[in-house]
Every structure is written in C-alpha cells, then in structure tokens.
Amino acid sequence: METEIGRTMQIALTKTSDVPLRQQLAEQIVFLITTGQLQPGEELPSVRALARISKVHHNTVSEAYQDLVRRGWITRRRGSRLLVGARSVPASDNPRDLDELINETIQRARRMGYSLQALRQRVRERLMAELPDHLLVIENEEGLRAILQAEIRGHLGWPVESCSYDAFSGEPALAIGAQVVAANHLIEEITPIVPRNRPAIGLVYAQAAGHIDLIRKLQNSSIIAVVSVSESLLRTARSLLAPAIGVRHTFTEVLADGNARIRLGSADVVFCDSVTFARITRKNKILYRLIDPQCLEHLAASLSRN
C-alpha cells in the first residue's frame, strides 16, 4: 500500500532527455526536500511503490535512492524504511545569498531536463499562489499613494508598497506576494491583472462629516487650514468644507513638499493628512483621515483569513 507521501509526490520523468532517469528522479526528490514539500523525518515510498508512481523500473529507483543515501539526503532505518534526512541542505551546499540559490536552482532544473521557460512559468505560478506578505497600493498620484500607505501601515502594521496604475499594468508581476488594494473606482481596471485567487480589495474613502460639523460649531470667525502632500486631497477638502466655511471663515491650503518647513501662519484649525500630521507641532491640528475606518477593519479581516 502506498504511503500518503507517495501519493502526493510530484515526480515527472522523461525518457527523451539526455539526463539519466535515475538522476532526474534523485534531483527531483532533492528539489522536493529543499522546497519543503518533503519534511525531515518523513517516510519515503518503497522502491517498488515509487517505481509504480514514477513508471520506471525498480532498479532505477533503487539506484536513485542509493545515491541520495550516499549524499545524506535520505537515511535508511530498520526494515528498509527510507526517511528524509534530518538536514534539508548539506552544510557545504548552503547558498550564500539569493543569487547563488537562484543559480543552483537554474542549474538543477537544466540537469533535470527542464527549459528555462518552463522553470520561469512554474516559479511564477508558485509565487502567485503564495499567501501575501505585503500590501500593494495602486494609485496614480504620488502624494495620495503616500497617504494611503501611511494609513494602512499604521492600522495594520503590514509592509506596504505602492505604484501607479500604469506601472502595475506594465508589470503585473508586481502582484507577486502582494495583496493589491486600490480605490473602488480603479478595481474594475485592475481586476484582469491581479491573480484570480487573490482579487484586489477596494478602498472606501472617509466622509468629512465630522470635520464639517467641527467647523460649523466654531463660534468665532476662524482661519481653517488643510495641509497635505496630495493635491487631490486638497481639492477634495476645499470642496467638502466649503459649505461650512462659507464667508464667515477663511480657508487656506498648504501643499507639503518633502521635508521643507510647513508655514501655517495664524491658522486657528489645522487639518493634516496622515503623512504631514507628525511634522506639525501645533496643538490645534486635527488628523484628516483619507480611508474610512470600517474599510480598514474589512481589510484587516480579509488579511487575517489568508
């Protein structure tokens, strides 16, 4: 009876290659071990069981196993049981960096008879299937991207990267290892690009009801300032706050540029985005959040399910 590991081992051998079948088999087992698909201590199929799985003569399997035992990748136990070795990679073969690891993988794939195109396609498929380890914000305006990054990173604590829609559509591989997020109006355009198993999550922008209400409650004529690294946010704030400001108050806006000093004059109320908030020392500053809090909670819940 075949073991569970025997039924799940993905072995693909070809008789049309110049690489001997026993070498193909041995190197593919090494690949399964180094990629974590076979764990140290797990029992391997018997010689005859693996011969049936891989559709080769049992002598070929026996020779491959003997080679792996000699190299330390697998060990023999009583009753002819074969186990994955306790060390996944021999100490002398530890790659020194990522480039060396990639070089070894390319060379091993070639020895196994795989083309570079086949390796590229398979690696891409595997990477796309991996769970995300960071978020990728898609937004055309640089300042808006910076604000979205700051708010998401501050709420979730995840690494957050960003790029424009044009950059993303030109290089869809940017989605590798990423949970893509974007404003709702961009989702339809992004959907054909992102992996089907990990669709993009739409961002809902916050309403300014609280800010408008605060301005309306001001008893004296005041100077209302909005500070942001985003021209889009400034335009939106100007329009949303206009009814409350009316002719009674004075509106001023500041587009923050890099680390240059932000001059606010005698502003009575200062609304700051998530990037500029820490740069302003005024006591009368108020955080102007761009993303709706419920949207951030939904994003956090979506990531926790991955």
Summary of the structure (lengths in Angstrom):
residues: 306
radius of gyration: 29.1
end to end distance: 35.1
largest distance: 93.4
contacts: 862
relative contact order: 0.09
helix: 47%
strand: 16%
